[in-house]
């Protein structure tokens, strides 16, 4: 496939510092489509994250789609700070691609891991044909509204504060 030869060129075109395995990147899924993002606010294992994708009617995003999105929507990825996707390689081992905005730089990592994901991660995926989202935390990329998300979190904090103060 043409993209397999060009994946590193596509990655480099983002201007992000690349960490990890070029071989894994070349053999990652190559699908493209309209991205949706969701955040769970909990630590989650790869196996449970796979279930979350299925429950939302999503499949994990490809590196190519995230690179293309990064080129046109960098500010949105910067606000999310940590965005990831994952897949299983030919040997059934979990692999990942991550896009970070840390302090004064941007990077991208591609590697293998079975550690799971911390609560600060956003995840990217494609809508499976014939499925719709009913989860307000799963937002199409063209309607991703950070102010709405912040307001939701502030509301949750107010409720928790009231409960704690009872």
Secondary structure by P-SEA (a helix, b strand, c coil): ccccccaaaaaaaacccccccaaaaaaccccccbbbbbbccccccaaaaaaaaaaaccccccaaaaaaaaaccaaaaaaacccccccccccccccbbbbbbcccccbbbbbbbcccccccbbbbbbbccccccccccccccccccaaaaaaaaaaaaaaaaaaaac
